[in-house]
């Protein structure tokens, strides 16, 4: 469901369930899967989602201005990221091949590089950018360095692209050629 005043552009080979909430200026890249009940809100600036991202149900991605920072700046999400159930992403940018686990939160001041995992229920809200291939987990938000980034969820994406249309209505991409007719 796209909100009023939305400018949502969906790549033709993405899978976006119709009961996902997409509001504002949003671009969804190729091979991305957005589950039902996911919320993507471009409140104070555009959101650009790259290739092969998995955005699970009840997750929230929101771009809103933070006092003292440049207003209206786009939130750019790279490729092959996973936003698990009930995760929240308010961050300024997200690189490639990251996993934000269930109920984890990337706060409005945070930036995420590449290959990072934010563990379940962890809250990263500082102005730091964790080094690439970082793992943040546990009650005390322990930090570890991974030897390599997490593997992209390509098999899961392919499975969901075939299964979700059997059980959910999908948002159809707007064809660019329709503007010229």
OpenMM code with the backbone's topology and positions (N, CA, C; nanometers):
from openmm import Vec3, app, unit

residues = "UNK UNK UNK UNK UNK UNK UNK UNK UNK UNK UNK UNK UNK UNK UNK UNK UNK UNK UNK UNK UNK UNK UNK UNK UNK UNK UNK UNK UNK UNK UNK UNK UNK UNK UNK UNK UNK UNK UNK UNK UNK UNK UNK UNK UNK UNK UNK UNK UNK UNK UNK UNK UNK UNK UNK UNK UNK UNK UNK UNK UNK UNK UNK UNK UNK UNK UNK UNK UNK UNK UNK UNK UNK UNK UNK UNK UNK UNK UNK UNK UNK UNK UNK UNK UNK UNK UNK UNK UNK UNK UNK UNK UNK UNK UNK UNK UNK UNK UNK UNK UNK UNK UNK UNK UNK UNK UNK UNK UNK UNK UNK UNK UNK UNK UNK UNK UNK UNK UNK UNK UNK UNK UNK UNK UNK UNK UNK UNK UNK UNK UNK UNK UNK UNK UNK UNK UNK UNK UNK UNK UNK UNK UNK UNK UNK UNK UNK UNK UNK UNK UNK UNK UNK UNK UNK UNK UNK UNK UNK UNK UNK UNK UNK UNK UNK UNK UNK UNK UNK UNK UNK UNK UNK UNK UNK UNK UNK UNK UNK UNK UNK".split()
positions = [
    Vec3(0.0843, -0.1161, 0.0000),
    Vec3(0.0000, 0.0000, 0.0000),
    Vec3(0.0891, 0.1228, 0.0000),
    Vec3(0.0823, 0.2011, -0.1017),
    Vec3(0.1590, 0.3245, -0.1094),
    Vec3(0.0751, 0.4368, -0.0510),
    Vec3(0.1386, 0.5217, 0.0274),
    Vec3(0.0680, 0.6322, 0.0910),
    Vec3(0.0422, 0.7460, -0.0054),
    Vec3(-0.0420, 0.8421, 0.0399),
    Vec3(-0.0744, 0.9580, -0.0407),
    Vec3(0.0502, 1.0420, -0.0634),
    Vec3(0.0660, 1.0949, -0.1832),
    Vec3(0.1810, 1.1779, -0.2149),
    Vec3(0.3085, 1.0984, -0.2332),
    Vec3(0.2961, 0.9666, -0.2450),
    Vec3(0.4143, 0.8829, -0.2583),
    Vec3(0.4636, 0.8805, -0.4021),
    Vec3(0.5938, 0.8656, -0.4155),
    Vec3(0.6564, 0.8441, -0.5453),
    Vec3(0.7381, 0.7166, -0.5316),
    Vec3(0.6712, 0.6042, -0.5444),
    Vec3(0.7348, 0.4747, -0.5240),
    Vec3(0.7690, 0.4145, -0.6590),
    Vec3(0.8987, 0.3832, -0.6775),
    Vec3(0.9451, 0.3192, -0.7996),
    Vec3(0.9960, 0.1804, -0.7623),
    Vec3(0.9364, 0.0778, -0.8246),
    Vec3(0.9706, -0.0600, -0.7927),
    Vec3(1.0294, -0.1250, -0.9172),
    Vec3(1.1459, -0.1839, -0.9027),
    Vec3(1.2079, -0.2551, -1.0137),
    Vec3(1.1191, -0.3727, -1.0553),
    Vec3(1.1083, -0.3988, -1.1860),
    Vec3(1.0194, -0.5061, -1.2334),
    Vec3(1.0499, -0.6443, -1.1773),
    Vec3(1.1743, -0.6720, -1.1391),
    Vec3(1.2045, -0.8056, -1.0877),
    Vec3(1.2160, -0.8095, -0.9353),
    Vec3(1.1533, -0.7118, -0.8694),
    Vec3(1.1427, -0.7139, -0.7240),
    Vec3(1.0072, -0.7698, -0.6847),
    Vec3(0.9963, -0.8150, -0.5606),
    Vec3(0.8715, -0.8686, -0.5074),
    Vec3(0.8332, -0.7849, -0.3872),
    Vec3(0.7243, -0.7086, -0.4015),
    Vec3(0.6784, -0.6194, -0.2946),
    Vec3(0.5329, -0.6522, -0.2658),
    Vec3(0.5050, -0.7014, -0.1460),
    Vec3(0.3679, -0.7361, -0.1096),
    Vec3(0.2828, -0.6102, -0.0990),
    Vec3(0.1576, -0.6210, -0.1421),
    Vec3(0.0715, -0.5029, -0.1478),
    Vec3(0.0368, -0.4486, -0.0097),
    Vec3(0.0412, -0.5312, 0.0939),
    Vec3(0.0116, -0.4786, 0.2262),
    Vec3(0.1368, -0.4366, 0.3030),
    Vec3(0.2457, -0.4132, 0.2303),
    Vec3(0.3618, -0.3435, 0.2872),
    Vec3(0.3330, -0.1949, 0.2729),
    Vec3(0.3772, -0.1157, 0.3678),
    Vec3(0.3540, 0.0284, 0.3630),
    Vec3(0.4774, 0.0983, 0.3079),
    Vec3(0.4623, 0.1608, 0.1923),
    Vec3(0.5693, 0.2390, 0.1310),
    Vec3(0.5172, 0.3806, 0.1139),
    Vec3(0.5776, 0.4755, 0.1863),
    Vec3(0.5300, 0.6127, 0.1868),
    Vec3(0.6448, 0.7071, 0.1563),
    Vec3(0.6228, 0.7972, 0.0606),
    Vec3(0.7227, 0.8977, 0.0260),
    Vec3(0.7959, 0.8616, -0.1016),
    Vec3(0.9114, 0.9231, -0.1195),
    Vec3(0.9938, 0.9034, -0.2392),
    Vec3(1.0855, 0.7833, -0.2169),
    Vec3(1.0456, 0.6676, -0.2710),
    Vec3(1.1161, 0.5415, -0.2464),
    Vec3(1.1488, 0.4752, -0.3792),
    Vec3(1.2724, 0.4269, -0.3912),
    Vec3(1.3141, 0.3486, -0.5074),
    Vec3(1.3559, 0.2109, -0.4578),
    Vec3(1.2937, 0.1071, -0.5138),
    Vec3(1.3228, -0.0311, -0.4757),
    Vec3(1.3997, -0.0957, -0.5903),
    Vec3(1.5223, -0.1375, -0.5631),
    Vec3(1.6096, -0.1951, -0.6648),
    Vec3(1.5726, -0.3367, -0.7026),
    Vec3(1.6423, -0.3908, -0.8023),
    Vec3(1.6118, -0.5242, -0.8540),
    Vec3(1.6341, -0.6349, -0.7504),
    Vec3(1.5552, -0.7405, -0.7625),
    Vec3(1.5673, -0.8633, -0.6829),
    Vec3(1.5419, -0.8430, -0.5340),
    Vec3(1.4880, -0.7278, -0.4949),
    Vec3(1.4570, -0.7016, -0.3549),
    Vec3(1.3223, -0.7633, -0.3214),
    Vec3(1.3086, -0.8162, -0.1991),
    Vec3(1.1835, -0.8754, -0.1517),
    Vec3(1.1392, -0.7980, -0.0281),
    Vec3(1.0150, -0.7485, -0.0328),
    Vec3(0.9570, -0.6763, 0.0805),
    Vec3(0.8326, -0.7515, 0.1254),
    Vec3(0.8377, -0.8019, 0.2472),
    Vec3(0.7318, -0.8843, 0.3053),
    Vec3(0.6080, -0.8005, 0.3386),
    Vec3(0.4961, -0.8697, 0.3645),
    Vec3(0.3769, -0.7992, 0.4120),
    Vec3(0.4046, -0.7339, 0.5473),
    Vec3(0.3388, -0.6236, 0.5699),
    Vec3(0.3458, -0.5491, 0.6967),
    Vec3(0.4796, -0.4798, 0.7208),
    Vec3(0.5734, -0.4865, 0.6270),
    Vec3(0.6960, -0.4065, 0.6393),
    Vec3(0.6577, -0.2610, 0.6160),
    Vec3(0.7297, -0.1696, 0.6798),
    Vec3(0.7012, -0.0261, 0.6646),
    Vec3(0.8283, 0.0454, 0.6203),
    Vec3(0.8175, 0.1168, 0.5088),
    Vec3(0.9287, 0.1966, 0.4574),
    Vec3(0.8740, 0.3374, 0.4387),
    Vec3(0.9267, 0.4312, 0.5170),
    Vec3(0.8700, 0.5653, 0.5217),
    Vec3(0.9791, 0.6681, 0.4917),
    Vec3(0.9672, 0.7324, 0.3773),
    Vec3(1.0597, 0.8394, 0.3384),
    Vec3(0.9986, 0.9715, 0.3852),
    Vec3(1.0083, 0.9969, 0.5139),
    Vec3(0.9415, 1.1101, 0.5764),
    Vec3(1.0070, 1.2431, 0.5403),
    Vec3(1.1377, 1.2534, 0.5574),
    Vec3(1.2070, 1.3805, 0.5372),
    Vec3(1.3116, 1.3757, 0.4270),
    Vec3(1.3131, 1.2697, 0.3497),
    Vec3(1.4071, 1.2558, 0.2396),
    Vec3(1.3842, 1.1225, 0.1716),
    Vec3(1.4347, 1.1073, 0.0509),
    Vec3(1.4130, 0.9835, -0.0234),
    Vec3(1.4846, 0.8636, 0.0384),
    Vec3(1.4348, 0.7454, 0.0051),
    Vec3(1.4988, 0.6205, 0.0433),
    Vec3(1.5281, 0.5449, -0.0858),
    Vec3(1.6534, 0.5065, -0.1024),
    Vec3(1.6959, 0.4318, -0.2203),
    Vec3(1.7457, 0.2965, -0.1733),
    Vec3(1.6761, 0.1912, -0.2166),
    Vec3(1.7078, 0.0546, -0.1746),
    Vec3(1.7718, -0.0169, -0.2925),
    Vec3(1.8890, -0.0742, -0.2716),
    Vec3(1.9654, -0.1391, -0.3775),
    Vec3(1.9127, -0.2764, -0.4157),
    Vec3(2.0013, -0.3576, -0.4672),
    Vec3(1.9682, -0.4892, -0.5224),
    Vec3(1.9683, -0.5981, -0.4160),
    Vec3(1.8717, -0.6907, -0.4273),
    Vec3(1.8738, -0.8142, -0.3493),
    Vec3(1.8566, -0.7980, -0.2001),
    Vec3(1.7860, -0.6946, -0.1556),
    Vec3(1.7623, -0.6773, -0.0126),
    Vec3(1.6405, -0.7575, 0.0305),
    Vec3(1.6410, -0.8035, 0.1539),
    Vec3(1.5304, -0.8776, 0.2119),
    Vec3(1.4789, -0.7974, 0.3304),
    Vec3(1.3542, -0.7496, 0.3192),
    Vec3(1.2940, -0.6671, 0.4235),
    Vec3(1.1737, -0.7445, 0.4763),
    Vec3(1.1884, -0.8002, 0.5963),
    Vec3(1.0893, -0.8914, 0.6513),
    Vec3(0.9737, -0.8173, 0.7185),
    Vec3(0.8681, -0.8955, 0.7529),
    Vec3(0.7479, -0.8374, 0.8101),
    Vec3(0.7759, -0.7637, 0.9403),
    Vec3(0.6955, -0.6572, 0.9580),
    Vec3(0.7000, -0.5718, 1.0775),
    Vec3(0.8302, -0.4934, 1.0916),
    Vec3(0.9209, -0.5012, 0.9938),
    Vec3(1.0416, -0.4183, 1.0020),
    Vec3(1.0065, -0.2758, 0.9599),
    Vec3(1.0848, -0.1809, 1.0079),
    Vec3(1.0623, -0.0394, 0.9792),
    Vec3(1.1919, 0.0218, 0.9290),
    Vec3(1.1832, 0.0858, 0.8128),
    Vec3(1.2937, 0.1659, 0.7606),
    Vec3(1.2377, 0.3058, 0.7427),
    Vec3(1.2991, 0.4036, 0.8072),
    Vec3(1.2462, 0.5394, 0.8023),
    Vec3(1.3599, 0.6398, 0.7826),
    Vec3(1.3351, 0.7382, 0.6983),
    Vec3(1.4302, 0.8472, 0.6780),
    Vec3(1.3664, 0.9736, 0.7335),
    Vec3(1.4195, 1.0183, 0.8459),
    Vec3(1.3712, 1.1434, 0.9044),
    Vec3(1.4901, 1.2271, 0.9455),
    Vec3(1.4688, 1.3579, 0.9399),
    Vec3(1.5771, 1.4507, 0.9724),
    Vec3(1.6140, 1.4421, 1.1194),
    Vec3(1.7428, 1.4620, 1.1451),
    Vec3(1.7954, 1.4649, 1.2809),
    Vec3(1.8489, 1.6057, 1.3038),
    Vec3(1.8120, 1.6717, 1.4145),
    Vec3(1.8613, 1.8070, 1.4401),
    Vec3(2.0137, 1.8137, 1.4333),
    Vec3(2.0635, 1.9164, 1.3675),
    Vec3(2.2074, 1.9363, 1.3567),
    Vec3(2.2707, 1.8697, 1.2358),
    Vec3(2.1920, 1.7955, 1.1595),
    Vec3(2.2440, 1.7301, 1.0395),
    Vec3(2.1730, 1.7847, 0.9163),
    Vec3(2.2325, 1.7606, 0.8011),
    Vec3(2.1785, 1.8101, 0.6748),
    Vec3(2.0366, 1.7575, 0.6517),
    Vec3(1.9368, 1.8489, 0.6381),
    Vec3(1.7992, 1.8032, 0.6164),
    Vec3(1.7767, 1.7508, 0.4742),
    Vec3(1.6844, 1.6562, 0.4613),
    Vec3(1.6441, 1.6051, 0.3314),
    Vec3(1.7422, 1.5120, 0.2635),
    Vec3(1.8455, 1.4715, 0.3349),
    Vec3(1.9469, 1.3839, 0.2766),
    Vec3(1.8876, 1.2445, 0.2513),
    Vec3(1.9169, 1.1818, 0.1362),
    Vec3(1.8615, 1.0484, 0.1096),
    Vec3(1.9220, 0.9411, 0.2005),
    Vec3(1.8397, 0.8438, 0.2336),
    Vec3(1.8867, 0.7235, 0.3025),
    Vec3(1.9141, 0.6207, 0.1938),
    Vec3(2.0403, 0.5839, 0.1791),
    Vec3(2.0795, 0.4900, 0.0753),
    Vec3(2.1128, 0.3560, 0.1403),
    Vec3(2.0428, 0.2528, 0.0941),
    Vec3(2.0640, 0.1168, 0.1423),
    Vec3(2.1274, 0.0406, 0.0270),
    Vec3(2.2424, -0.0192, 0.0519),
    Vec3(2.3181, -0.0890, -0.0519),
    Vec3(2.2521, -0.2183, -0.0963),
    Vec3(2.3336, -0.3179, -0.1268),
    Vec3(2.2878, -0.4433, -0.1848),
    Vec3(2.2985, -0.5598, -0.0856),
    Vec3(2.2056, -0.6528, -0.0972),
    Vec3(2.2062, -0.7810, -0.0247),
    Vec3(2.2098, -0.7645, 0.1274),
    Vec3(2.1272, -0.6736, 0.1777),
    Vec3(2.1095, -0.6565, 0.3215),
    Vec3(1.9848, -0.7323, 0.3653),
    Vec3(1.9813, -0.7719, 0.4924),
    Vec3(1.8651, -0.8392, 0.5491),
    Vec3(1.8177, -0.7574, 0.6688),
    Vec3(1.6890, -0.7215, 0.6666),
    Vec3(1.6241, -0.6531, 0.7782),
    Vec3(1.5231, -0.7527, 0.8336),
    Vec3(1.5558, -0.8147, 0.9465),
    Vec3(1.4723, -0.9207, 1.0003),
    Vec3(1.3481, -0.8653, 1.0701),
    Vec3(1.2605, -0.9555, 1.1132),
    Vec3(1.1319, -0.9226, 1.1743),
    Vec3(1.1493, -0.8230, 1.2884),
    Vec3(1.0675, -0.7182, 1.2883),
    Vec3(1.0625, -0.6147, 1.3913),
    Vec3(1.1906, -0.5313, 1.4009),
    Vec3(1.2800, -0.5404, 1.3062),
    Vec3(1.3994, -0.4553, 1.3110),
    Vec3(1.3618, -0.3126, 1.2734),
    Vec3(1.4449, -0.2178, 1.3182),
    Vec3(1.4218, -0.0761, 1.2899),
    Vec3(1.5506, -0.0176, 1.2339),
    Vec3(1.5385, 0.0526, 1.1221),
    Vec3(1.6527, 0.1206, 1.0623),
    Vec3(1.6172, 0.2674, 1.0445),
    Vec3(1.6800, 0.3516, 1.1262),
    Vec3(1.6653, 0.4959, 1.1160),
    Vec3(1.7982, 0.5580, 1.0741),
    Vec3(1.8953, 0.4761, 1.0436),
    Vec3(2.0319, 0.5198, 1.0182),
    Vec3(2.0458, 0.6111, 0.8982),
    Vec3(2.1617, 0.6674, 0.8845),
    Vec3(2.1907, 0.7608, 0.7765),
    Vec3(2.2329, 0.6894, 0.6489),
    Vec3(2.2919, 0.5706, 0.6609),
    Vec3(2.3275, 0.4916, 0.5432),
    Vec3(2.3539, 0.3475, 0.5853),
    Vec3(2.3306, 0.2568, 0.4903),
    Vec3(2.3557, 0.1146, 0.5119),
    Vec3(2.4299, 0.0644, 0.3888),
    Vec3(2.5460, 0.0034, 0.4094),
    Vec3(2.6280, -0.0457, 0.2988),
    Vec3(2.5724, -0.1737, 0.2385),
    Vec3(2.6601, -0.2714, 0.2155),
    Vec3(2.6231, -0.3972, 0.1499),
    Vec3(2.6418, -0.5168, 0.2434),
    Vec3(2.5597, -0.6192, 0.2238),
    Vec3(2.5701, -0.7482, 0.2919),
    Vec3(2.5676, -0.7382, 0.4436),
    Vec3(2.4773, -0.6558, 0.4963),
    Vec3(2.4584, -0.6433, 0.6398),
    Vec3(2.3348, -0.7195, 0.6828),
    Vec3(2.3316, -0.7582, 0.8090),
    Vec3(2.2132, -0.8215, 0.8664),
    Vec3(2.1760, -0.7446, 0.9919),
    Vec3(2.0532, -0.6958, 0.9937),
    Vec3(1.9977, -0.6343, 1.1146),
    Vec3(1.8955, -0.7353, 1.1649),
    Vec3(1.9314, -0.8040, 1.2727),
    Vec3(1.8521, -0.9178, 1.3193),
    Vec3(1.7227, -0.8732, 1.3869),
    Vec3(1.6414, -0.9713, 1.4255),
    Vec3(1.5099, -0.9472, 1.4845),
    Vec3(1.5174, -0.8514, 1.6027),
    Vec3(1.4318, -0.7516, 1.6006),
    Vec3(1.4173, -0.6510, 1.7056),
    Vec3(1.5431, -0.5670, 1.7289),
    Vec3(1.6372, -0.5712, 1.6369),
    Vec3(1.7555, -0.4852, 1.6476),
    Vec3(1.7206, -0.3474, 1.5933),
    Vec3(1.7995, -0.2476, 1.6318),
    Vec3(1.7724, -0.1103, 1.5900),
    Vec3(1.9012, -0.0402, 1.5507),
    Vec3(1.8973, 0.0213, 1.4338),
    Vec3(2.0043, 0.1093, 1.3877),
    Vec3(1.9490, 0.2496, 1.4023),
    Vec3(2.0006, 0.3234, 1.5011),
    Vec3(1.9453, 0.4539, 1.5370),
    Vec3(1.9741, 0.5630, 1.4357),
    Vec3(1.9158, 0.6817, 1.4561),
    Vec3(1.9212, 0.7895, 1.3576),
    Vec3(2.0597, 0.8507, 1.3351),
    Vec3(2.1538, 0.8286, 1.4237),
    Vec3(2.2883, 0.8844, 1.4076),
    Vec3(2.3868, 0.7845, 1.3476),
    Vec3(2.3458, 0.6598, 1.3374),
    Vec3(2.4382, 0.5521, 1.3007),
    Vec3(2.4500, 0.5344, 1.1495),
    Vec3(2.5668, 0.4872, 1.1083),
    Vec3(2.5928, 0.4469, 0.9710),
    Vec3(2.6466, 0.3048, 0.9772),
    Vec3(2.6102, 0.2265, 0.8791),
    Vec3(2.6552, 0.0877, 0.8756),
    Vec3(2.7318, 0.0666, 0.7469),
    Vec3(2.8532, 0.0148, 0.7585),
    Vec3(2.9376, -0.0096, 0.6421),
    Vec3(2.8965, -0.1356, 0.5696),
    Vec3(2.9895, -0.2285, 0.5525),
    Vec3(2.9653, -0.3518, 0.4772),
    Vec3(2.9909, -0.4744, 0.5638),
    Vec3(2.9086, -0.5784, 0.5447),
    Vec3(2.9327, -0.7070, 0.6088),
    Vec3(2.9125, -0.7100, 0.7581),
    Vec3(2.8293, -0.6218, 0.8131),
    Vec3(2.8081, -0.6162, 0.9577),
    Vec3(2.6819, -0.6917, 0.9979),
    Vec3(2.6837, -0.7411, 1.1204),
    Vec3(2.5661, -0.8049, 1.1781),
    Vec3(2.5345, -0.7333, 1.3081),
    Vec3(2.4111, -0.6829, 1.3184),
    Vec3(2.3638, -0.6260, 1.4442),
    Vec3(2.2713, -0.7309, 1.5030),
    Vec3(2.3119, -0.7881, 1.6151),
    Vec3(2.2419, -0.9008, 1.6750),
    Vec3(2.1026, -0.8668, 1.7242),
    Vec3(2.0246, -0.9711, 1.7483),
    Vec3(1.8874, -0.9565, 1.7953),
    Vec3(1.8816, -0.8679, 1.9190),
    Vec3(1.7880, -0.7745, 1.9176),
    Vec3(1.7595, -0.6816, 2.0277),
    Vec3(1.8722, -0.5835, 2.0571),
    Vec3(1.9740, -0.5756, 1.9739),
    Vec3(2.0811, -0.4783, 1.9957),
    Vec3(2.0391, -0.3428, 1.9393),
    Vec3(2.0888, -0.2376, 2.0028),
    Vec3(2.0542, -0.1016, 1.9652),
    Vec3(2.1842, -0.0259, 1.9385),
    Vec3(2.2056, 0.0126, 1.8134),
    Vec3(2.3251, 0.0897, 1.7767),
    Vec3(2.2779, 0.2306, 1.7450),
    Vec3(2.3106, 0.3253, 1.8322),
    Vec3(2.2593, 0.4608, 1.8153),
    Vec3(2.3679, 0.5664, 1.8312),
    Vec3(2.4920, 0.5298, 1.8166),
    Vec3(2.5989, 0.6283, 1.8289),
    Vec3(2.6309, 0.6842, 1.6909),
    Vec3(2.7160, 0.7870, 1.6871),
    Vec3(2.7530, 0.8472, 1.5599),
    Vec3(2.8684, 0.7737, 1.4935),
    Vec3(2.9056, 0.6604, 1.5492),
    Vec3(3.0145, 0.5840, 1.4895),
    Vec3(2.9687, 0.5046, 1.3682),
    Vec3(3.0646, 0.4632, 1.2904),
    Vec3(3.0413, 0.3670, 1.1831),
    Vec3(3.1252, 0.2449, 1.2191),
    Vec3(3.0597, 0.1346, 1.2602),
    Vec3(3.1389, 0.0160, 1.2960),
    Vec3(3.2266, -0.0264, 1.1776),
    Vec3(3.3459, -0.0787, 1.2050),
    Vec3(3.4306, -0.1259, 1.0950),
    Vec3(3.3597, -0.2351, 1.0148),
    Vec3(3.3948, -0.2471, 0.8882),
    Vec3(3.3371, -0.3514, 0.8052),
    Vec3(3.3561, -0.4876, 0.8711),
    Vec3(3.2612, -0.5768, 0.8484),
    Vec3(3.2621, -0.7140, 0.9014),
    Vec3(3.2574, -0.7191, 1.0540),
    Vec3(3.1840, -0.6252, 1.1144),
    Vec3(3.1676, -0.6240, 1.2598),
    Vec3(3.0445, -0.7033, 1.3006),
    Vec3(3.0529, -0.7659, 1.4171),
    Vec3(2.9400, -0.8327, 1.4792),
    Vec3(2.9137, -0.7619, 1.6104),
    Vec3(2.7914, -0.7170, 1.6304),
    Vec3(2.7503, -0.6521, 1.7550),
    Vec3(2.6391, -0.7381, 1.8117),
    Vec3(2.6609, -0.7939, 1.9319),
    Vec3(2.5628, -0.8892, 1.9838),
    Vec3(2.5620, -0.8912, 2.1356),
    Vec3(2.4596, -0.9552, 2.1915),
    Vec3(2.4506, -0.9788, 2.3349),
    Vec3(2.3964, -0.8610, 2.4130),
    Vec3(2.3725, -0.8865, 2.5415),
    Vec3(2.3175, -0.7840, 2.6304),
    Vec3(2.4062, -0.6608, 2.6399),
    Vec3(2.5366, -0.6812, 2.6353),
    Vec3(2.6307, -0.5692, 2.6497),
    Vec3(2.6820, -0.5183, 2.5160),
    Vec3(2.6159, -0.5593, 2.4079),
    Vec3(2.6532, -0.5178, 2.2726),
    Vec3(2.8013, -0.5449, 2.2453),
    Vec3(2.8427, -0.6665, 2.2745),
    Vec3(2.9808, -0.7064, 2.2497),
    Vec3(3.0135, -0.6894, 2.1019),
    Vec3(3.1360, -0.6565, 2.0739),
    Vec3(3.1788, -0.6350, 1.9359),
    Vec3(3.2892, -0.7323, 1.9022),
    Vec3(3.2738, -0.7928, 1.7871),
    Vec3(3.3734, -0.8867, 1.7353),
    Vec3(3.3975, -0.8531, 1.5896),
    Vec3(3.5127, -0.8925, 1.5418),
    Vec3(3.5455, -0.8745, 1.4006),
    Vec3(3.5280, -1.0090, 1.3307),
    Vec3(3.4472, -1.0107, 1.2236),
    Vec3(3.4257, -1.1324, 1.1468),
    Vec3(3.5379, -1.1468, 1.0441),
    Vec3(3.5737, -1.2705, 1.0109),
    Vec3(3.6797, -1.2917, 0.9118),
    Vec3(3.6320, -1.2608, 0.7705),
    Vec3(3.5005, -1.2701, 0.7484),
    Vec3(3.4441, -1.2378, 0.6170),
    Vec3(3.2995, -1.1936, 0.6366),
    Vec3(3.2422, -1.1250, 0.5379),
    Vec3(3.1034, -1.0786, 0.5529),
    Vec3(3.0049, -1.1957, 0.5476),
    Vec3(2.8841, -1.1759, 0.6023),
    Vec3(2.7840, -1.2813, 0.5914),
    Vec3(2.7490, -1.3058, 0.4444),
    Vec3(2.7158, -1.4292, 0.4129),
    Vec3(2.6825, -1.4642, 0.2750),
    Vec3(2.5490, -1.4021, 0.2345),
    Vec3(2.5368, -1.3544, 0.1111),
    Vec3(2.4073, -1.3028, 0.0644),
    Vec3(2.3012, -1.4124, 0.0680),
    Vec3(2.1780, -1.3733, 0.0949),
    Vec3(2.0671, -1.4679, 0.1103),
    Vec3(1.9994, -1.4960, -0.0243),
    Vec3(2.0758, -1.5285, -0.1250),
    Vec3(2.0242, -1.5438, -0.2611),
    Vec3(1.9228, -1.6572, -0.2708),
    Vec3(1.9496, -1.7724, -0.2082),
    Vec3(1.8543, -1.8838, -0.2141),
    Vec3(1.7229, -1.8475, -0.1460),
    Vec3(1.7306, -1.7783, -0.0332),
    Vec3(1.6091, -1.7373, 0.0365),
    Vec3(1.5313, -1.6359, -0.0477),
    Vec3(1.6006, -1.5417, -0.1104),
    Vec3(1.5349, -1.4444, -0.1974),
    Vec3(1.4631, -1.5154, -0.3128),
    Vec3(1.5307, -1.6093, -0.3766),
    Vec3(1.4699, -1.6831, -0.4879),
    Vec3(1.3465, -1.7610, -0.4418),
    Vec3(1.3564, -1.8245, -0.3253),
    Vec3(1.2431, -1.8999, -0.2712),
    Vec3(1.1245, -1.8069, -0.2439),
    Vec3(1.1512, -1.6927, -0.1808),
    Vec3(1.0437, -1.5987, -0.1476),
    Vec3(0.9799, -1.5396, -0.2722),
    Vec3(1.0591, -1.5155, -0.3764),
    Vec3(1.0049, -1.4601, -0.5010),
    Vec3(0.9045, -1.5560, -0.5663),
    Vec3(0.9195, -1.6850, -0.5425),
    Vec3(0.8238, -1.7809, -0.5988),
    Vec3(0.7082, -1.8090, -0.5023),
    Vec3(0.7322, -1.8043, -0.3710),
    Vec3(0.6290, -1.8406, -0.2740),
    Vec3(0.5359, -1.7243, -0.2367),
    Vec3(0.5888, -1.6037, -0.2162),
    Vec3(0.5044, -1.4924, -0.1715),
    Vec3(0.3865, -1.4654, -0.2646),
    Vec3(0.4042, -1.4691, -0.3980),
    Vec3(0.2887, -1.4434, -0.4853),
    Vec3(0.1760, -1.5473, -0.4710),
    Vec3(0.2056, -1.6649, -0.4170),
    Vec3(0.1022, -1.7663, -0.3957),
    Vec3(0.0103, -1.7315, -0.2789),
    Vec3(0.0567, -1.6472, -0.1873),
    Vec3(-0.0172, -1.6198, -0.0644),
    Vec3(-0.0495, -1.4729, -0.0424),
    Vec3(0.0100, -1.3831, -0.1212),
    Vec3(-0.0097, -1.2391, -0.1024),
    Vec3(-0.0244, -1.1695, -0.2368),
    Vec3(-0.1040, -1.0612, -0.2365),
    Vec3(-0.1084, -0.9759, -0.3541),
    Vec3(0.0197, -0.8940, -0.3571),
    Vec3(0.0644, -0.8595, -0.4774),
    Vec3(0.1883, -0.7848, -0.4928),
    Vec3(0.1608, -0.6455, -0.5476),
    Vec3(0.2470, -0.5502, -0.5098),
    Vec3(0.2432, -0.4186, -0.5724),
    Vec3(0.3100, -0.4324, -0.7077),
    Vec3(0.2483, -0.3772, -0.8074),
    Vec3(0.3042, -0.3862, -0.9413),
    Vec3(0.3915, -0.2644, -0.9681),
    Vec3(0.5059, -0.2859, -1.0324),
    Vec3(0.5930, -0.1724, -1.0640),
    Vec3(0.5252, -0.0802, -1.1650),
    Vec3(0.5514, 0.0501, -1.1493),
    Vec3(0.5005, 0.1466, -1.2464),
    Vec3(0.5916, 0.1442, -1.3674),
    Vec3(0.5291, 0.1248, -1.4842),
    Vec3(0.6084, 0.1204, -1.6062),
    Vec3(0.6423, 0.2615, -1.6501),
    Vec3(0.7669, 0.2845, -1.6819),
    Vec3(0.8126, 0.4165, -1.7234),
    Vec3(0.7448, 0.4581, -1.8533),
    Vec3(0.7189, 0.3651, -1.9451),
    Vec3(0.6598, 0.3986, -2.0742),
    Vec3(0.5172, 0.4493, -2.0595),
    Vec3(0.4488, 0.4225, -1.9456),
    Vec3(0.3118, 0.4708, -1.9262),
    Vec3(0.3056, 0.6234, -1.9219),
    Vec3(0.4120, 0.6894, -1.8795),
    Vec3(0.4148, 0.8348, -1.8730),
    Vec3(0.4046, 0.8974, -2.0109),
    Vec3(0.4569, 0.8300, -2.1135),
    Vec3(0.4607, 0.8869, -2.2474),
    Vec3(0.3349, 0.8609, -2.3270),
    Vec3(0.2400, 0.7825, -2.2771),
    Vec3(0.1200, 0.7485, -2.3535),
    Vec3(0.0183, 0.8597, -2.3477),
] * unit.nanometer
topology = app.Topology()
chain = topology.addChain("A")
for resn in residues:
    res = topology.addResidue(resn, chain)
    for name in ("N", "CA", "C"):
        topology.addAtom(name, app.Element.getBySymbol(name[0]), res)
